[in-house]
Amino acid sequence: MITTVTTTTTTTVTTVSAVSLALIAILTLMSLLISKEIVSSSNSERAQRFSRALNVAILPLLIIFLATAVTQVLKVIG
């Protein structure tokens, strides 16, 4: 009985943690993409450098977003 409860609790906590981390990553990605769009509209050299620097943070978050989306689609399909 204790093993079943412990396993179920661990699985639930892990699932909730993964979902909340994915949500945080997606919201961060959205805010960075919005910031990049706003900054890239400026013609100053400093703004253009900042826009390029945002790519460093956007790329890994984009990969996480794609992995999350593929995982969710695969859950629905199979």
C-alpha positions as CSV (number, residue, x, y, z in Angstrom):
1,M,0.0,0.0,0.0
2,I,2.7,2.5,1.0
3,T,4.7,1.7,-2.2
4,T,1.7,2.3,-4.4
5,V,0.9,5.7,-2.7
6,T,4.6,6.7,-2.9
7,T,4.9,5.8,-6.6
8,T,1.6,7.6,-7.4
9,T,2.6,10.7,-5.5
10,T,6.1,10.7,-7.2
11,T,4.5,10.4,-10.6
12,T,2.0,13.1,-10.0
13,V,4.6,15.5,-8.6
14,T,6.9,14.8,-11.5
15,T,4.2,15.4,-14.1
16,V,3.0,18.7,-12.4
17,S,6.6,19.9,-12.2
18,A,7.3,19.1,-15.9
19,V,4.1,20.9,-17.0
20,S,4.8,24.0,-15.0
21,L,8.4,24.1,-16.2
22,A,7.2,23.8,-19.8
23,L,4.7,26.6,-19.2
24,I,7.4,28.9,-17.7
25,A,9.6,28.1,-20.7
26,I,6.8,29.0,-23.2
27,L,5.9,32.2,-21.4
28,T,9.6,33.2,-21.3
29,L,9.9,32.4,-25.0
30,M,6.9,34.6,-25.8
31,S,8.2,37.5,-23.8
32,L,11.7,37.3,-25.4
33,L,10.1,37.1,-28.9
34,I,8.0,40.2,-28.2
35,S,11.1,42.0,-26.8
36,K,13.1,41.0,-29.9
37,E,10.4,42.3,-32.2
38,I,10.1,45.6,-30.4
39,V,13.9,46.1,-30.2
40,S,14.5,45.1,-33.9
41,S,12.2,47.9,-35.1
42,S,14.8,50.4,-33.8
43,N,17.6,51.5,-36.1
44,S,20.3,52.2,-33.5
45,E,23.4,50.0,-33.4
46,R,22.9,49.2,-29.7
47,A,19.3,48.0,-30.2
48,Q,20.4,45.8,-33.1
49,R,23.2,44.2,-30.9
50,F,20.6,43.6,-28.2
51,S,18.3,42.0,-30.8
52,R,21.0,39.6,-31.9
53,A,21.9,38.8,-28.2
54,L,18.3,37.8,-27.6
55,N,18.8,34.9,-30.1
56,V,21.1,33.3,-27.5
57,A,18.1,32.9,-25.1
58,I,15.5,32.3,-27.8
59,L,17.0,29.3,-29.5
60,P,17.2,26.9,-26.6
61,L,13.7,27.9,-25.5
62,L,12.4,27.4,-29.0
63,I,13.9,23.8,-28.9
64,I,12.1,23.2,-25.6
65,F,8.9,24.5,-27.1
66,L,9.1,22.2,-30.1
67,A,10.0,19.2,-27.9
68,T,7.0,20.0,-25.7
69,A,4.7,20.4,-28.7
70,V,5.8,17.1,-30.3
71,T,5.4,15.3,-27.0
72,Q,1.8,16.6,-26.6
73,V,0.9,15.7,-30.2
74,L,2.3,12.2,-29.7
75,K,0.3,11.8,-26.5
76,V,-2.9,12.7,-28.4
77,I,-2.1,10.4,-31.4
78,G,-1.0,7.4,-29.5
